Amino acid sequence: MKNLSNMLKEAQKLQQRMVEMQQRLAETEMTGQSGGGLVTVVLNGKGEMKRVKIDKSLVDPNEVEILEDLIVAATNDAKSKIEAHLAAEMQKMTGGLPLPPGMKLPF
C-alpha cells in the first residue's frame, strides 16, 4: 500500500504542475509569419488568435485570395510553434515519460 500512496502523491503533484502549465500557456504568445514577414499572427498558448498585422503593401482588393492564404499560413506557423513549445513543456513535466499515442495533454 505504501507504493499506492506514493503513486497518488505523485499524481497529485503532476496534476498541480499541469494546472500551473495551463496558466503559463495562457500567458505565452507565439508569433507566426508568412510572406517574408508581411503577415504576422500572434496566438496565445491555447491557440487563440490575439493579433494580426498586415503590411500595407498587401492590401489590394484584387489580391484578396493571396492575403487570405498568407493569414492562414502565418496562423499555422504560430500554431506549430505552440505545439512544439507544449511538447517541450510536457517533456520536462513528465520527465521524458512517453505518453500513449494520441494522448494530448493538457487538452
VENCORKA-V705782 format. One record per run of one state. SS is the DSSP state (h for helix, s for strand, l for the rest). FROM is the first residue (numbers start at 0). LEN is the number of residues. Records with the same first field share a line. If there is no record, write none. Layout:
SS->FROM-LEN + FROM-LEN
This chain:
l->0-1 + 27-1 + 37-1 + 44-4 + 54-1 + 58-2 + 94-13
h->1-26 + 34-3 + 55-3 + 60-34
s->28-6 + 38-6 + 48-6
